[in-house]
Amino acid sequence: MCMLIKGPFSYSGNKYKIFDKHLRQVVSEFDNVIELFAGSAPLVYNSKITGLAVDIEQSVIFLHQTLSDDSIVRKIRETYQEFFPNGRNAEGYYRLREYFNSIFLVEGFTKKISPHFHLLIQLSFNSLLRFGPNGYNVPFGRKNVDFERIEKHSELYRTKKLEFINGSYSNVDITKFDKEKTLLYFDPPYVASKYHYGGWNTENEIELLEYVDTKSTEGWKFILSNTFYHRGQSNDILKSWAEKYNVKFIDKKYNSWAASVQGVQNENDTIEVLISNFML
């Protein structure tokens, strides 16, 4: 089966844009992949044999877990016909959203609304995953539903026997995997940003880097994707920590570690990096 890129749904910060060029070959050299900040989990779905994805966002993990149902695409198509008998439109979308929230606010994430949730994500503005006090609250986005994308990832989920866990990276037992054949991949929120997603702050960053150090010392191979500089903020903690590892700059302008450290003050640039304890 050909390798996929994007993951089953769109998600902010998805690494599919750099996967083909910078990560595809590396991932293919490991039997297993563990993504500790799952998002849409493109690396796990592209793993050679199997993988584990962890995310603190329950909604994200729920979307993945629904793909274990081999009838999920049929249910999504049936739900689409129910709410959009004359094709996609704003009226049908807001009826769909209202129905989803009527169940979600009482029962939480249940199988009953799994097809509705997939449709909302596919049809919402910019495929945003956002909740408020009254439930899912993203407006209509005038997009098409990519049924094939969902179906392909559902097949991958089941054939590779992937596992998705709602929780923190630090609380997940990964010892069932052979560390010699497993890649740990970290894609945390960017602390070098004016907008700290989910409250991610400097303390969280330090705790994560200490965890990565521990896993590296234990013999695990890892890749951490992040930014040295983003939206006017410099991540000096990350830059200092990365000096003991291998750094690959995503932008070709920053292909030399020593030269780039001196040039990170360019305020017009986002400096994105892959940090690893082996050569990429």
Summary of the structure (lengths in Angstrom):
residues: 280
radius of gyration: 19.7
end to end distance: 24.4
largest distance: 59.5
contacts: 858
relative contact order: 0.14
helix: 47%
strand: 17%
